[in-house]
Amino acid sequence: MKRRNFLKHSSFLMALSPFSIAASARAGTVAQGDFEVSYTPEEWRERLDDASYDVLRNAGTERPFSSPLNDEKREGVFHCKGCDQELYSSETKYESGTGWPSFYAPLENAVETMPDRSLFSVRTEVHCDRCGGHLGHIFDDGPQPTGKRHCLNGVALTFEPTTA
C-alpha cells in the first residue's frame, strides 16, 4: 500500500472512531417516559429487525446512503417503524445530500425532541412521541419555511404511498 493511501485511510478511520465510541456509549439511551406504545426490550426485538431495533431502541445510526427511502419520491406519509404512527408528509421531504432521508417539518403532534450530548457537542434528538423510538436529529441548516433539517434514519421509518 502506498504511503499516501495508508495516510488517507488511516485519517478516515481516525475520523470515524468518535462515532463508534459515541454510538457504543449511547447504547440503551432513548427517550424515557410513559409512551402510549410500550414494550419490553424482548418484545421490541421480536417486532423489529436488528437494524431498526438498534436505531429505534438504542439510538443507533444507519450508514449514510443505505436507505431506500432516500430515493422515495412518491406522495405519501412516512410512519414510525416501531408503532406505525404517521410522522412526516412527503410534501416536506427534500434532498439534503447528507445520505439520510431529510424533512423540513414533521406532522403536527407526531414527534418530540430532547438534547443529545454525545459526540462532544449538543444536538437535538428527535423521537416518535407515541413510542419514544429514536428517529434521528434536527439541525438548523434546512430549507424554508422552517430552516430545519430533520435528518432521519430510514430503518426507523416505513412509507405509505397515497392511493389515487
Secondary structure as GFF3:
##gff-version 3
##sequence-region A 1 164
A	DSSP	alpha_helix	3	26	.	.	.	ID=ss1
A	DSSP	alpha_helix	41	47	.	.	.	ID=ss2
A	DSSP	alpha_helix	50	58	.	.	.	ID=ss3
A	DSSP	three_ten_helix	68	71	.	.	.	ID=ss4
A	DSSP	beta_strand	76	80	.	.	.	ID=ss5
A	DSSP	beta_strand	86	89	.	.	.	ID=ss6
A	DSSP	three_ten_helix	90	92	.	.	.	ID=ss7
A	DSSP	beta_strand	93	94	.	.	.	ID=ss8
A	DSSP	beta_strand	102	103	.	.	.	ID=ss9
A	DSSP	beta_strand	111	116	.	.	.	ID=ss10
A	DSSP	beta_strand	123	128	.	.	.	ID=ss11
A	DSSP	beta_strand	134	139	.	.	.	ID=ss12
A	DSSP	beta_strand	149	152	.	.	.	ID=ss13
A	DSSP	three_ten_helix	154	156	.	.	.	ID=ss14
A	DSSP	beta_strand	157	161	.	.	.	ID=ss15
###
